[in-house]
Amino acid sequence: MKVEIDGCRLTCIREKGDGQMKSGWGADPASMLLHRVKVKLNSIGFNLIKKRMAKDGHMTSDFRQYLRLKNNDTAAPHIYVTDELYQMRSACEDFRKDGKVTFTIQMNVTGKQPECAQMVAELAKKLVEE
């Protein structure tokens, strides 16, 4: 999977050999997609974990997942990666059918990192180099 960051948008583009990520017994394709994004971003300097919003205390669906900062004191960018269109589409279905899907990045979620957008832009350059 190729990941591109443009400002507050993170786009995942399917590449040959990525697999289908189909629903199946015990498998959650949306979870698999976000896991792959998390692994890719963490490999270049982010510090993210994948969580269900409801388990993090947010009042939302039990099934909605997102990527969030693992530790507020880290030097990595303080971001959340969410699917703003969660109620209208299945990100995994779009990824499978269209070959790409776009998520939203919320910057400086802790209020402690005003240079967050610049840090994300610097790390995004590493994605282009890969």
Beta strands, then each sheet from edge to edge (+ up, - down):
strand 1: 2-6
strand 2: 9-13
strand 3: 48-52
strand 4: 65-69
strand 5: 79-82
strand 6: 100-107
sheet 1: 1+ 2- 6+ 5- 4+ 3-
end
